[in-house]
């Protein structure tokens, strides 16, 4: 894990990370502590799978807490008022025309921690994101895809 790499987030993304961190530190920690306590009641720890599982869950939870704290520590919140629509940047919603399949598609460009393909939120670090960043409306961009280069025309840029 890159420890002090700047993490670009929207305000919504930052708030979601804070909520998840709070949940892991309170409810999840308590739940795991209770599982450990119950498992200790089963006696002999050398053959106690419940205890081992609970300890593994605890280690995993603490790792996740550390990762989230790190992301939040190095978070740079994207100032939505500074986002313009002259060129594609993080925070923009970009409408594209797929030249090969003759269809339109819309993507939101987000920082790498907010990617959600079910909502067409793609990373600024993805091949598509990299190709779009800095491009203007009307431009045709080439995106390196597994199947080769795909061309998209930028139809609109909004926030």
Backbone as JSON Lines, residues from 0, in Angstrom:
{"i":0,"aa":"X","n":[0.85,-1.19,0.0],"ca":[0.0,0.0,0.0],"c":[0.88,1.24,0.0]}
{"i":1,"aa":"X","n":[0.61,2.15,-0.94],"ca":[1.37,3.41,-0.95],"c":[0.86,4.25,0.21]}
{"i":2,"aa":"X","n":[1.76,4.59,1.11],"ca":[1.3,5.18,2.36],"c":[0.91,6.64,2.25]}
{"i":3,"aa":"X","n":[1.76,7.48,1.65],"ca":[1.38,8.88,1.67],"c":[1.14,9.46,0.28]}
{"i":4,"aa":"X","n":[0.43,8.71,-0.52],"ca":[0.0,9.17,-1.82],"c":[-1.28,9.96,-1.62]}
{"i":5,"aa":"X","n":[-1.37,11.12,-2.23],"ca":[-2.58,11.94,-2.11],"c":[-3.78,11.15,-2.65]}
{"i":6,"aa":"X","n":[-4.86,11.17,-1.89],"ca":[-6.08,10.47,-2.29],"c":[-7.11,11.53,-2.66]}
{"i":7,"aa":"X","n":[-7.53,11.54,-3.92],"ca":[-8.51,12.53,-4.37],"c":[-9.91,12.0,-4.12]}
{"i":8,"aa":"X","n":[-10.72,12.82,-3.43],"ca":[-12.07,12.41,-3.07],"c":[-13.06,13.55,-3.27]}
{"i":9,"aa":"X","n":[-14.29,13.2,-3.6],"ca":[-15.36,14.19,-3.54],"c":[-15.75,14.29,-2.07]}
{"i":10,"aa":"X","n":[-16.53,15.3,-1.72],"ca":[-16.98,15.43,-0.33],"c":[-17.8,14.2,0.06]}
{"i":11,"aa":"X","n":[-18.63,13.72,-0.84],"ca":[-19.46,12.54,-0.58],"c":[-18.58,11.32,-0.3]}
{"i":12,"aa":"X","n":[-17.53,11.14,-1.1],"ca":[-16.6,10.02,-0.92],"c":[-15.9,10.09,0.43]}
{"i":13,"aa":"X","n":[-15.49,11.29,0.82],"ca":[-14.82,11.5,2.1],"c":[-15.77,11.14,3.26]}
{"i":14,"aa":"X","n":[-17.01,11.64,3.15],"ca":[-18.0,11.37,4.2],"c":[-18.28,9.88,4.32]}
{"i":15,"aa":"X","n":[-18.36,9.18,3.2],"ca":[-18.6,7.74,3.21],"c":[-17.46,6.99,3.89]}
{"i":16,"aa":"X","n":[-16.21,7.39,3.64],"ca":[-15.06,6.76,4.29],"c":[-15.11,6.99,5.8]}
{"i":17,"aa":"X","n":[-15.46,8.22,6.2],"ca":[-15.56,8.51,7.64],"c":[-16.63,7.66,8.31]}
{"i":18,"aa":"X","n":[-17.78,7.48,7.64],"ca":[-18.87,6.65,8.19],"c":[-18.4,5.2,8.35]}
{"i":19,"aa":"X","n":[-17.73,4.7,7.32],"ca":[-17.25,3.31,7.37],"c":[-16.24,3.14,8.5]}
{"i":20,"aa":"X","n":[-15.33,4.1,8.64],"ca":[-14.31,4.05,9.69],"c":[-14.98,4.04,11.07]}
{"i":21,"aa":"X","n":[-15.96,4.89,11.27],"ca":[-16.67,4.96,12.55],"c":[-17.34,3.62,12.86]}
{"i":22,"aa":"X","n":[-17.97,3.01,11.85],"ca":[-18.62,1.71,12.03],"c":[-17.59,0.64,12.44]}
{"i":23,"aa":"X","n":[-16.45,0.59,11.76],"ca":[-15.43,-0.41,12.06],"c":[-14.85,-0.24,13.46]}
{"i":24,"aa":"X","n":[-14.7,1.03,13.88],"ca":[-14.09,1.31,15.2],"c":[-15.07,1.04,16.35]}
{"i":25,"aa":"X","n":[-16.36,1.14,16.08],"ca":[-17.34,0.98,17.17],"c":[-18.03,-0.38,17.07]}
{"i":26,"aa":"X","n":[-19.06,-0.46,16.23],"ca":[-19.87,-1.69,16.16],"c":[-19.06,-2.93,15.81]}
{"i":27,"aa":"X","n":[-18.22,-2.84,14.79],"ca":[-17.47,-4.01,14.33],"c":[-16.47,-4.48,15.4]}
{"i":28,"aa":"X","n":[-15.76,-3.52,16.02],"ca":[-14.82,-3.89,17.09],"c":[-15.55,-4.58,18.24]}
{"i":29,"aa":"X","n":[-16.7,-4.05,18.64],"ca":[-17.48,-4.63,19.75],"c":[-17.94,-6.03,19.41]}
{"i":30,"aa":"X","n":[-18.43,-6.18,18.18],"ca":[-18.93,-7.48,17.73],"c":[-17.81,-8.52,17.77]}
{"i":31,"aa":"X","n":[-16.62,-8.15,17.31],"ca":[-15.48,-9.07,17.29],"c":[-15.01,-9.38,18.72]}
{"i":32,"aa":"X","n":[-14.98,-8.37,19.57],"ca":[-14.58,-8.58,20.96],"c":[-15.53,-9.57,21.64]}
{"i":33,"aa":"X","n":[-16.8,-9.45,21.33],"ca":[-17.8,-10.37,21.89],"c":[-17.56,-11.79,21.38]}
{"i":34,"aa":"X","n":[-17.24,-11.93,20.1],"ca":[-16.95,-13.26,19.53],"c":[-15.73,-13.88,20.21]}
{"i":35,"aa":"X","n":[-14.71,-13.06,20.48],"ca":[-13.49,-13.56,21.14],"c":[-13.83,-14.03,22.55]}
{"i":36,"aa":"X","n":[-14.66,-13.21,23.26],"ca":[-15.04,-13.55,24.63],"c":[-15.81,-14.89,24.67]}
{"i":37,"aa":"X","n":[-16.74,-15.04,23.75],"ca":[-17.53,-16.28,23.67],"c":[-16.61,-17.46,23.37]}
{"i":38,"aa":"X","n":[-15.69,-17.26,22.41],"ca":[-14.78,-18.34,22.01],"c":[-13.85,-18.74,23.17]}
{"i":39,"aa":"X","n":[-13.44,-17.76,23.96],"ca":[-12.59,-18.06,25.12],"c":[-13.32,-18.97,26.11]}
{"i":40,"aa":"X","n":[-14.64,-18.83,26.15],"ca":[-15.46,-19.66,27.04],"c":[-15.47,-21.13,26.63]}
{"i":41,"aa":"X","n":[-15.04,-21.43,25.39],"ca":[-15.02,-22.81,24.92],"c":[-13.78,-23.57,25.41]}
{"i":42,"aa":"X","n":[-12.91,-22.87,26.14],"ca":[-11.76,-23.57,26.73],"c":[-10.54,-23.64,25.84]}
{"i":43,"aa":"X","n":[-9.95,-24.82,25.75],"ca":[-8.67,-25.08,25.08],"c":[-8.51,-24.3,23.77]}
{"i":44,"aa":"X","n":[-7.57,-23.33,23.75],"ca":[-7.38,-22.47,22.58],"c":[-6.66,-23.16,21.44]}
{"i":45,"aa":"X","n":[-5.96,-24.26,21.73],"ca":[-5.18,-24.91,20.67],"c":[-6.06,-25.54,19.6]}
{"i":46,"aa":"X","n":[-7.28,-25.91,19.94],"ca":[-8.18,-26.51,18.96],"c":[-9.49,-25.73,18.88]}
{"i":47,"aa":"X","n":[-9.38,-24.42,19.06],"ca":[-10.58,-23.6,19.13],"c":[-10.69,-22.77,17.84]}
{"i":48,"aa":"X","n":[-11.41,-23.31,16.85],"ca":[-11.52,-22.62,15.55],"c":[-12.29,-21.3,15.66]}
{"i":49,"aa":"X","n":[-13.28,-21.25,16.57],"ca":[-14.03,-20.01,16.74],"c":[-13.1,-18.88,17.2]}
{"i":50,"aa":"X","n":[-12.2,-19.23,18.11],"ca":[-11.24,-18.24,18.62],"c":[-10.31,-17.77,17.5]}
{"i":51,"aa":"X","n":[-9.79,-18.73,16.71],"ca":[-8.89,-18.39,15.6],"c":[-9.59,-17.48,14.59]}
{"i":52,"aa":"X","n":[-10.83,-17.83,14.25],"ca":[-11.59,-17.02,13.29],"c":[-11.83,-15.61,13.83]}
{"i":53,"aa":"X","n":[-12.17,-15.52,15.08],"ca":[-12.44,-14.21,15.69],"c":[-11.16,-13.36,15.72]}
{"i":54,"aa":"X","n":[-10.03,-14.0,16.06],"ca":[-8.76,-13.26,16.07],"c":[-8.38,-12.8,14.66]}
{"i":55,"aa":"X","n":[-8.63,-13.65,13.65],"ca":[-8.37,-13.27,12.26],"c":[-9.26,-12.11,11.83]}
{"i":56,"aa":"X","n":[-10.53,-12.17,12.23],"ca":[-11.46,-11.08,11.92],"c":[-11.0,-9.79,12.58]}
{"i":57,"aa":"X","n":[-10.48,-9.91,13.8],"ca":[-9.98,-8.74,14.51],"c":[-8.79,-8.13,13.77]}
{"i":58,"aa":"X","n":[-7.86,-8.96,13.35],"ca":[-6.68,-8.48,12.63],"c":[-7.09,-7.81,11.31]}
{"i":59,"aa":"X","n":[-8.02,-8.44,10.62],"ca":[-8.51,-7.9,9.35],"c":[-9.19,-6.55,9.55]}
{"i":60,"aa":"X","n":[-10.0,-6.44,10.6],"ca":[-10.7,-5.19,10.91],"c":[-9.7,-4.08,11.24]}
{"i":61,"aa":"X","n":[-8.69,-4.4,12.05],"ca":[-7.69,-3.39,12.41],"c":[-6.9,-2.92,11.19]}
{"i":62,"aa":"X","n":[-6.61,-3.84,10.26],"ca":[-5.91,-3.48,9.02],"c":[-6.77,-2.52,8.21]}
{"i":63,"aa":"X","n":[-8.05,-2.82,8.1],"ca":[-8.99,-1.97,7.34],"c":[-9.09,-0.59,7.99]}
{"i":64,"aa":"X","n":[-9.14,-0.54,9.32],"ca":[-9.19,0.74,10.05],"c":[-7.94,1.56,9.71]}
{"i":65,"aa":"X","n":[-6.77,0.93,9.76],"ca":[-5.51,1.63,9.46],"c":[-5.52,2.16,8.02]}
{"i":66,"aa":"X","n":[-6.02,1.36,7.08],"ca":[-6.07,1.8,5.68],"c":[-6.99,3.01,5.51]}
{"i":67,"aa":"X","n":[-8.16,2.95,6.15],"ca":[-9.1,4.07,6.04],"c":[-8.54,5.34,6.69]}
{"i":68,"aa":"X","n":[-7.91,5.16,7.86],"ca":[-7.32,6.33,8.53],"c":[-6.25,6.96,7.64]}
{"i":69,"aa":"X","n":[-5.48,6.12,6.96],"ca":[-4.44,6.6,6.06],"c":[-5.04,7.36,4.87]}
{"i":70,"aa":"X","n":[-6.08,6.78,4.28],"ca":[-6.74,7.44,3.14],"c":[-7.27,8.8,3.56]}
{"i":71,"aa":"X","n":[-7.91,8.85,4.73],"ca":[-8.48,10.11,5.21],"c":[-7.38,11.12,5.53]}
{"i":72,"aa":"X","n":[-6.26,10.63,6.06],"ca":[-5.14,11.51,6.41],"c":[-4.58,12.2,5.16]}
{"i":73,"aa":"X","n":[-4.53,11.48,4.04],"ca":[-3.95,12.04,2.82],"c":[-5.0,12.47,1.81]}
{"i":74,"aa":"X","n":[-6.25,12.57,2.28],"ca":[-7.33,12.94,1.37],"c":[-7.23,14.39,0.94]}
{"i":75,"aa":"X","n":[-7.47,14.6,-0.32],"ca":[-7.62,15.96,-0.85],"c":[-9.02,16.01,-1.41]}
{"i":76,"aa":"X","n":[-9.85,16.84,-0.78],"ca":[-11.24,16.92,-1.23],"c":[-11.3,17.85,-2.44]}
{"i":77,"aa":"X","n":[-11.94,17.35,-3.48],"ca":[-12.08,18.11,-4.7],"c":[-13.1,19.21,-4.45]}
{"i":78,"aa":"X","n":[-12.68,20.45,-4.65],"ca":[-13.57,21.59,-4.47],"c":[-14.48,21.68,-5.68]}
{"i":79,"aa":"X","n":[-15.74,21.33,-5.48],"ca":[-16.69,21.27,-6.6],"c":[-16.83,22.62,-7.31]}
{"i":80,"aa":"X","n":[-16.62,23.71,-6.58],"ca":[-16.75,25.04,-7.21],"c":[-15.6,25.31,-8.18]}
{"i":81,"aa":"X","n":[-14.49,24.59,-8.0],"ca":[-13.34,24.79,-8.89],"c":[-13.4,23.91,-10.13]}
{"i":82,"aa":"X","n":[-14.35,22.98,-10.14],"ca":[-14.47,22.1,-11.3],"c":[-15.12,22.89,-12.42]}
{"i":83,"aa":"X","n":[-14.43,22.97,-13.56],"ca":[-15.08,23.62,-14.69],"c":[-15.43,22.55,-15.72]}
{"i":84,"aa":"X","n":[-16.01,22.97,-16.81],"ca":[-16.44,22.0,-17.81],"c":[-15.79,22.28,-19.16]}
{"i":85,"aa":"X","n":[-14.68,23.05,-19.14],"ca":[-13.95,23.31,-20.39],"c":[-13.17,22.07,-20.82]}
{"i":86,"aa":"X","n":[-12.55,21.41,-19.82],"ca":[-11.83,20.16,-20.09],"c":[-12.27,19.13,-19.06]}
{"i":87,"aa":"X","n":[-12.07,17.87,-19.38],"ca":[-12.46,16.8,-18.46],"c":[-11.52,16.78,-17.26]}
{"i":88,"aa":"X","n":[-12.1,16.72,-16.06],"ca":[-11.32,16.58,-14.83],"c":[-12.11,15.75,-13.82]}
{"i":89,"aa":"X","n":[-11.46,15.42,-12.71],"ca":[-12.14,14.63,-11.68],"c":[-13.36,15.4,-11.21]}
{"i":90,"aa":"X","n":[-14.46,14.67,-11.07],"ca":[-15.7,15.29,-10.64],"c":[-16.66,15.55,-11.79]}
{"i":91,"aa":"X","n":[-16.15,15.51,-13.02],"ca":[-17.0,15.74,-14.19],"c":[-17.8,14.5,-14.57]}
{"i":92,"aa":"X","n":[-18.94,14.75,-15.18],"ca":[-19.73,13.7,-15.81],"c":[-19.53,13.9,-17.31]}
{"i":93,"aa":"X","n":[-19.02,12.88,-17.96],"ca":[-18.66,13.0,-19.36],"c":[-19.55,12.09,-20.2]}
{"i":94,"aa":"X","n":[-20.18,12.69,-21.21],"ca":[-21.0,11.89,-22.12],"c":[-20.15,11.62,-23.36]}
{"i":95,"aa":"X","n":[-20.04,10.34,-23.71],"ca":[-19.17,9.94,-24.82],"c":[-19.97,9.2,-25.88]}
{"i":96,"aa":"X","n":[-19.43,9.25,-27.09],"ca":[-20.0,8.45,-28.18],"c":[-18.95,7.42,-28.56]}
{"i":97,"aa":"X","n":[-19.31,6.15,-28.42],"ca":[-18.43,5.04,-28.8],"c":[-18.48,4.94,-30.32]}
{"i":98,"aa":"X","n":[-17.34,5.28,-30.98],"ca":[-17.3,5.36,-32.45],"c":[-17.51,3.98,-33.08]}
{"i":99,"aa":"X","n":[-16.98,2.94,-32.44],"ca":[-17.07,1.59,-33.01],"c":[-18.49,1.02,-32.93]}
{"i":100,"aa":"X","n":[-19.1,1.14,-31.75],"ca":[-20.43,0.54,-31.56],"c":[-21.57,1.53,-31.78]}
{"i":101,"aa":"X","n":[-21.22,2.79,-32.11],"ca":[-22.2,3.82,-32.39],"c":[-23.24,3.93,-31.28]}
{"i":102,"aa":"X","n":[-22.73,4.05,-30.03],"ca":[-23.65,4.23,-28.91],"c":[-23.07,5.25,-27.94]}
{"i":103,"aa":"X","n":[-23.97,5.88,-27.19],"ca":[-23.55,6.89,-26.22],"c":[-23.49,6.27,-24.82]}
{"i":104,"aa":"X","n":[-22.54,6.76,-24.04],"ca":[-22.37,6.28,-22.66],"c":[-21.91,7.45,-21.81]}
{"i":105,"aa":"X","n":[-22.28,7.43,-20.54],"ca":[-21.92,8.52,-19.64],"c":[-21.1,7.98,-18.47]}
{"i":106,"aa":"X","n":[-19.99,8.65,-18.16],"ca":[-19.15,8.26,-17.04],"c":[-18.93,9.45,-16.12]}
{"i":107,"aa":"X","n":[-18.8,9.17,-14.83],"ca":[-18.36,10.18,-13.87],"c":[-16.91,9.85,-13.55]}
{"i":108,"aa":"X","n":[-16.03,10.85,-13.65],"ca":[-14.61,10.65,-13.34],"c":[-14.41,10.91,-11.85]}
{"i":109,"aa":"X","n":[-13.89,9.89,-11.13],"ca":[-13.69,10.01,-9.68],"c":[-12.27,9.56,-9.31]}
{"i":110,"aa":"X","n":[-11.87,9.85,-8.07],"ca":[-10.6,9.34,-7.57],"c":[-10.69,7.83,-7.41]}
{"i":111,"aa":"X","n":[-9.55,7.17,-7.31],"ca":[-9.51,5.71,-7.34],"c":[-10.27,5.02,-6.21]}
{"i":112,"aa":"X","n":[-10.49,5.7,-5.08],"ca":[-11.19,5.04,-3.97],"c":[-12.71,5.11,-4.11]}
{"i":113,"aa":"X","n":[-13.21,5.88,-5.08],"ca":[-14.65,6.03,-5.22],"c":[-15.23,5.29,-6.42]}
{"i":114,"aa":"X","n":[-14.41,4.48,-7.06],"ca":[-14.85,3.77,-8.26],"c":[-16.07,2.91,-7.94]}
{"i":115,"aa":"X","n":[-17.08,2.98,-8.8],"ca":[-18.26,2.15,-8.68],"c":[-18.79,1.92,-10.09]}
{"i":116,"aa":"X","n":[-18.41,0.79,-10.67],"ca":[-18.76,0.52,-12.05],"c":[-20.27,0.36,-12.25]}
{"i":117,"aa":"X","n":[-21.0,-0.01,-11.18],"ca":[-22.45,-0.14,-11.31],"c":[-23.1,1.23,-11.54]}
{"i":118,"aa":"X","n":[-22.4,2.29,-11.12],"ca":[-22.92,3.65,-11.31],"c":[-22.1,4.41,-12.36]}
{"i":119,"aa":"X","n":[-21.3,3.68,-13.14],"ca":[-20.44,4.28,-14.18],"c":[-19.49,5.33,-13.62]}
{"i":120,"aa":"X","n":[-19.0,5.1,-12.39],"ca":[-18.0,5.97,-11.8],"c":[-16.64,5.32,-12.05]}
{"i":121,"aa":"X","n":[-15.82,5.96,-12.88],"ca":[-14.53,5.38,-13.24],"c":[-13.38,6.22,-12.68]}
{"i":122,"aa":"X","n":[-12.27,5.57,-12.45],"ca":[-11.11,6.22,-11.85],"c":[-10.38,7.11,-12.85]}
{"i":123,"aa":"X","n":[-9.83,8.19,-12.31],"ca":[-8.97,9.06,-13.12],"c":[-7.69,8.32,-13.51]}
{"i":124,"aa":"X","n":[-7.39,7.19,-12.83],"ca":[-6.17,6.43,-13.11],"c":[-6.42,5.26,-14.06]}
{"i":125,"aa":"X","n":[-7.69,5.02,-14.42],"ca":[-8.01,3.94,-15.35],"c":[-7.6,4.36,-16.77]}
{"i":126,"aa":"X","n":[-7.45,3.4,-17.7],"ca":[-7.11,3.78,-19.08],"c":[-8.1,4.79,-19.65]}
{"i":127,"aa":"X","n":[-9.38,4.58,-19.41],"ca":[-10.41,5.51,-19.9],"c":[-10.24,6.88,-19.23]}
{"i":128,"aa":"X","n":[-10.09,6.88,-17.91],"ca":[-9.93,8.13,-17.16],"c":[-8.72,8.92,-17.63]}
{"i":129,"aa":"X","n":[-7.59,8.23,-17.78],"ca":[-6.35,8.89,-18.24],"c":[-6.54,9.51,-19.62]}
{"i":130,"aa":"X","n":[-7.23,8.78,-20.51],"ca":[-7.43,9.27,-21.88],"c":[-8.33,10.51,-21.9]}
{"i":131,"aa":"X","n":[-9.31,10.54,-20.98],"ca":[-10.28,11.64,-20.98],"c":[-9.77,12.9,-20.28]}
{"i":132,"aa":"X","n":[-8.96,12.74,-19.24],"ca":[-8.51,13.91,-18.47],"c":[-7.85,14.95,-19.36]}
{"i":133,"aa":"X","n":[-8.33,16.18,-19.23],"ca":[-7.75,17.29,-19.99],"c":[-8.32,17.46,-21.39]}
{"i":134,"aa":"X","n":[-9.13,16.51,-21.85],"ca":[-9.69,16.61,-23.2],"c":[-10.88,17.57,-23.2]}
{"i":135,"aa":"X","n":[-11.14,18.15,-24.37],"ca":[-12.23,19.12,-24.51],"c":[-13.43,18.49,-25.21]}
{"i":136,"aa":"X","n":[-14.59,19.15,-25.06],"ca":[-15.81,18.72,-25.74],"c":[-15.55,18.7,-27.25]}
{"i":137,"aa":"X","n":[-16.01,17.64,-27.91],"ca":[-15.82,17.52,-29.36],"c":[-14.57,16.74,-29.74]}
{"i":138,"aa":"X","n":[-13.67,16.56,-28.77],"ca":[-12.42,15.84,-29.05],"c":[-12.69,14.34,-29.19]}
{"i":139,"aa":"X","n":[-11.86,13.68,-29.97],"ca":[-11.92,12.23,-30.08],"c":[-10.7,11.69,-29.34]}
{"i":140,"aa":"X","n":[-10.94,10.79,-28.37],"ca":[-9.83,10.23,-27.59],"c":[-9.67,8.75,-27.9]}
{"i":141,"aa":"X","n":[-8.43,8.29,-27.86],"ca":[-8.12,6.88,-28.05],"c":[-7.91,6.26,-26.68]}
{"i":142,"aa":"X","n":[-8.61,5.16,-26.41],"ca":[-8.48,4.48,-25.12],"c":[-7.92,3.09,-25.38]}
{"i":143,"aa":"X","n":[-6.81,2.79,-24.7],"ca":[-6.21,1.45,-24.78],"c":[-7.09,0.48,-24.03]}
{"i":144,"aa":"X","n":[-7.7,-0.44,-24.75],"ca":[-8.54,-1.46,-24.11],"c":[-7.91,-2.82,-24.39]}
{"i":145,"aa":"X","n":[-8.32,-3.85,-23.63],"ca":[-7.76,-5.18,-23.86],"c":[-7.91,-5.64,-25.33]}
{"i":146,"aa":"X","n":[-9.01,-5.21,-25.95],"ca":[-9.26,-5.64,-27.33],"c":[-8.58,-4.73,-28.36]}
{"i":147,"aa":"X","n":[-7.82,-3.74,-27.89],"ca":[-7.17,-2.79,-28.81],"c":[-7.61,-1.38,-28.5]}
{"i":148,"aa":"X","n":[-7.32,-0.46,-29.42],"ca":[-7.65,0.94,-29.18],"c":[-9.11,1.2,-29.55]}
{"i":149,"aa":"X","n":[-9.83,1.84,-28.62],"ca":[-11.22,2.2,-28.86],"c":[-11.3,3.72,-28.9]}
{"i":150,"aa":"X","n":[-12.07,4.25,-29.85],"ca":[-12.2,5.71,-29.97],"c":[-13.55,6.18,-29.44]}
{"i":151,"aa":"X","n":[-13.48,7.29,-28.69],"ca":[-14.69,7.91,-28.15],"c":[-14.66,9.39,-28.49]}
{"i":152,"aa":"X","n":[-15.81,9.92,-28.85],"ca":[-15.94,11.36,-29.05],"c":[-16.62,11.93,-27.82]}
{"i":153,"aa":"X","n":[-16.08,13.02,-27.29],"ca":[-16.66,13.65,-26.11],"c":[-17.83,14.54,-26.55]}
{"i":154,"aa":"X","n":[-19.04,14.17,-26.12],"ca":[-20.24,14.9,-26.5],"c":[-20.54,16.05,-25.54]}
{"i":155,"aa":"X","n":[-20.32,15.8,-24.24],"ca":[-20.56,16.86,-23.27],"c":[-19.75,16.61,-22.0]}
{"i":156,"aa":"X","n":[-19.49,17.72,-21.29],"ca":[-18.79,17.66,-20.0],"c":[-19.62,18.5,-19.04]}
{"i":157,"aa":"X","n":[-20.07,17.86,-17.96],"ca":[-20.84,18.63,-16.96],"c":[-20.4,18.24,-15.57]}
{"i":158,"aa":"X","n":[-20.89,18.98,-14.57],"ca":[-20.54,18.6,-13.19],"c":[-21.77,18.36,-12.38]}
